[in-house]
Amino acid sequence: MKQLKKWWRGLTKARRKKVASIALAAVVVCAAWGLTQTGHSIQPLVEYFPFLEEFFPQQPESRPAAAPVTDGAGLRVHILDVGQADCILIQGPEKTMVIDGGEADDADTIIGYLGDQGVTEIDYYLNTHPHADHYGGITRVMEAIPTREFFHHPVPEEHTPTTRGYQKLLAYLAEHKGETKTTVLDPGDTLDLGGGAVLTILAPLEEYEDMNNNSLVGRLVFGETAFLFTGDAEKKSENAILASGVELSADVYSVPHHGSSTGMTKKFLEAVSPDYATISVGMNNDYGHPHRETVEKLSEAGIPCLRTDLDGNIVFISDGKELALVAGEGAQKKAA
């Protein structure tokens, strides 16, 4: 140990910096190797240490493709199984929308699924908020499938992510503004999917310091059926939505933040009063999602809970009068 200290003290500042950089790189590589050995994604590390892609090329997770829905229903809503991340496909009577894009290594899964559903063009692409598990795969999806318009909510400059993935998304939008229009969404704005299917933005109603509460929240109505999409919105945003007095009732409620206990208050759940709740969550994730508190609230309210980690891709169809669950039947059977 004494010899090591003596050696270190004898180094110039430049050499110390070089040695420290090599040591840090070694630690990062070891950490990445450990994650791969336990089946975890190294994408969070790649965001900050891009050189890891040379040592650990990411392969898309193989998931069975869902058969396209071909029964002529007017509206189809797909909650995609992208692990501990979010991606939703909405096929309206006339237009197609995608909400969020999972992690970067979910892009191939999303592109493949959209292709299986016959999606050759995306009319609207909406990013609820700039967290990597919501924007990670968006750039590659838009590169693969022509996209007409990209929607987001303004983020304070001091909170704008500086990660490689998010900067790549911003660069893509800037370079392709002639092909993909970028539009800011605010509460009260609507997106028309044709045939009477309309998504209305409900939140965020304030500017929050944390990105979760800055999530875009939208209610999709088609005839007598409705869906509520919440991103990662937490209790602060929910309370503001409740105070605004907007209509929240929905047949299907996309539970915020992967089922975390940070959202879905009892009062908010009562206002939504859904027939189904869906949770986008990865199997055996490190966060303990969905939290027991969330699952218990749904159970006590008698609301069937559909989870991507247990049920895979979850698909609903609506003709404007009746709603049917056509994929993710596992949870439906459990609730019966």
Phi, psi and omega in degrees: 000318179297319180295323179295316178298318181297317179298315181299316181294336181278352180279149173286166179300321181296317180291324178298318180297320181293317179297318180297321179296318179295318179297317179297317180299320180296318179296317181296317179298317179297319179296317179296318179299318179298319179296318181294326180291337180257010175081013181265156178282141176262010183305319178303324178286322181298328179304324184256339180230077184304334183298342181296334181298333179287329182268328184229075178301130185277126177258135179297139179292135181277122178230143179297138180281141178275142178289142180297149176276122187232029184267007176079014179295152183286330183223134177232129178238122183246121172264106187282145175276096178238036177067220183277062183200185183227139170198130181230132175253129177240117176255101181278177178303328183231333184230156182248137178231144172238133177249119179065170187217027177060195174281168181303320183278008173266354186303315181297322178298315181294314180300316179297318181294315179299321177297319178298331181270006177078019180278113178250350178208141177253119179285313182232129172241121185243126174256117185295320179192157187276065168248143189303330180281002177241333180248349190312316185263000187301314183303311182293325177296316180292330176293326184273329184233120181309131183235127184279318186213136179248132183241143177203176176244140183305140178245130178307140185307321182291345180252001179292125181300142177253011181295155181301318182297317182287322177295328177293321178295314179298319180295319179298315181297322179292320183285336184243029183296340177284338181258321182238112179283139178255127185229138177273136177250140177229161178307135182099339178290152180231151175236122185265120179262009178084159176064018181093000178273117184226132175260125178250131180279128182254335185202164014276141182268349178225172175261115183256155179286327180267144185290331181302312181289344176275007179297140171290130177244130183225145177245120181261124180242132175222104183063238181265007181247154182210151178231144177240120180250131192236359182057232178246022184307138180250190189298325179300314180292318179300316180298321179294322179295315179300317181295333181287340178080012180290158178290130182241347185304139181206148176287323181235129183241115176278103185298133184290154169054044173058026179085017178294158178281002181284347181225189179058066174292160181299320181295320180293316180299320178296324180291325179284316178047059185280161172275331179222147170241141177240144178230122175271114189204148179269143180294134178054039181290160184284352185265352183074022178277145352285145181292149182303322180302318180293313180298320180294321178300316180293319180295316180296330179274356179072029182258120177302134182249117178259129184234134181294332180290334181256330188244359180069211179295134181247125185230130175244148173233149180219139174257010180097344179240316181239149180247138178227142176264118184246354174212145185093030184295343182306312181291327179296319181293322180296325184282341185289000000 
